[in-house]
Amino acid sequence: MNDTHYAHGLGNDLKRPDWPGIRLAELDRVLSRFPCAGRPQNILWHSPRPFSAAAEVKTTCVTLFVKRHHHRVRSIADLAEEHRFISHLRQKDFPVVNILTSENGETSVVDDIWVYEVQEAGRGLDLYRNNFSWTAFACSAHAFSAGRTLAKFHEAAKTFQAPSRQTKLLVANYNIFGSADPIQSLRTDLVERPALARFLEARSWEKDLNEYLIGPYHQHAYDALRNEPPLWTHGDWHGSNLLWSSSGDTGHVTTVLDFGLSDRTFALFDLCTAIERNLISWLDAGRGIEPVCDFDQLDALLAGYGSISFLSSEMLYKISALLPLVHADFALSEIEYFSGILMNDVDALVAYERYLLGHAIWFRQTEGKKLIYHLNTFADGRHEASK
């Protein structure tokens, strides 16, 4: 295949990837350290996703998915945390991929400045593999299946006991904005996050966070969610991280992929993330169009989740409280990645203005208010029905 490939940017456009594409020569060297991998024959596809380089590879034995990280983004220890989670889910018969083990018994290997993980191809169709983040499902049936599978995922994750991720880089959690004092929590974090501190120092970040995120939303969300039971969650429940039985209305999820953003949060955090990632057309903002929520798919996603794990009126109220803040900790992490790892303050500023602040601001505008109203009306109806 052509060695030139493109990656997803922060908007609607493709760009040259931040990381060099995986090549056969390096695969020959790396896969030789995985006894069950076979010899690489052909690269079938380069993933357009940011943050790492990844490729689907045909070998003499099997089709594999190989992911390569810069050592400053992920270490062997970092990857072992998420691989232990995946292993637990497999033991619970939840449909995840098989992670290959190296000759030394590790689930990843280091080669020069890179850290590689290798997994078998998952079962199902990769229907959304080229879709940008923040794009909706193909149909409401897929939204229903995604919600149903997420609830099953949370059931399987309940018995996984592990502390929070050691890294703060590119993981999805609610540690800062879920604390009693987010400004103080972030100040404390910045001591060990110099790249993020450098970027924020040039901006009135405390004023911005207080005006756009903390003042309008934090106290309500904190009061509603402070006692949620902890749970390891996926952190990036999007159609592109799911494999499917078919593209039509009968299609359902067959495999769950990509636990790179996973961390210890709570179930409603994952459900809110699924809504935020899939059902709001954030990319429209880059075209000067106000983003909208797909309410049919929202109702289908919630119905799918509720078909396995009942969503009470109280839980629905909590979802509406959390949604304006669910993206915020990861947005800070993304800013740190762009500014500190890639030395790209242009994209860091986009993440700050359009993602960290812009997504929160949207919930105070017409379409965002419609979404909160829709959820609260749904909760009101469920509350009345329970009387």
C-alpha positions, 0 to 999 in steps of 0.5 A: 500500500502507499506509505503516505497516510494522513491523520485526524486533526482537531477539526474536520481536516486530515493532516500529515501525522504527528508520528511517523507511520509504522513500517515493515522494517521495524515490524520485522524487528519488533514482532520477532520478540513476540513468539506468536506473532509470525513474520510481517508480510503486509501493512493493510491499514494505517490508523488516522488516530492521533497520539500514537502510530498504529497499523493493521498488519498481515503476518505469516500467522495472523492479522495483528494490530500494532500500536507504537507510542513515544516513550514520553507518552506511554511506558511499559508500566503504563500499558501494563495497567490497561492490559491488566484491565483488558485481561480481567474483562476477557476473564469475564467473557467480555468481548475484547481483543487478545494482547500478545505477550513478548518473549520476556512475558511483557505485554509491550516492548521498548525499541529505541524511543518507542514502546510497542503493543501488539494485539490480535485483530478483533472480531467484527467489522471496523465500520467507523475506523476512519470516522473523526471523533465527535461524529454520530453513529450510523443509526439509532440501532447502533447507538442502542447497541453501544449503550447496551454494551457499555452497561455490560462492560460496567458489569464486567468491570465491577470486580476489577480492583486497581488504583488510578493510572499513574500517568496523567497524560492522555487518560480520561478521568474526573480528578480535578473537576470532580474535587471540592476545589478544582483550582487548588487541585490543578495548582497542585498538579501543575507542580508535576506537569511543567508543560501544562503549567508553562502553557497556562501561565501565559493565560488568565486560566483561573479566571477562565475556568471560574467563569466558564466551567466552575461557576456555572456547573461545578457545585451542582455536579460536585454535590450530585456525584461526590459519592459515586462508587469507583469503577475502572472505565473505558474513557473513550466510548466512541463508535470507532472503538467498537467493532460491529456485526453489520452496518444496518439496523440489525448491527450490534457491537461484537468487540470493544477496542482501545483502552488507552484513555481508561482510568478509575472513575465511575459508571456515569462518567463513562456514560456521559463521555459516550454522549459527549463523544458521539452525539454532539456535533462538535465539529460543526463549530469549526464551520461556524455552525452551532453544534446540535445533539442527536436526540434520537440517538441519545434516547437510543443510547440511554435505552440500550444502557437501561436495558441492562442497568436501570437508569433511575431519575436520580441517575439521569439528573446526575448525567445532566449535571456532569455533562458540561464538565465530563470533558474537562480533565482530559482537555487539560491532558490534551493541552499538556500533550500538544504543548509538552510532547509535540511542542505545538502550542497552536493545537494546544490553544485550539484544545484550550479555547475550542475544547476545554472552554468551548464545550462548556460554554455550549451548554449555556447556549440554545442547543446545549440548554436543549440537551440538558432540558431533554435529559431533565424532562426524561428524568422528571417523567421517570420520577413521576412514573415511579410514584 
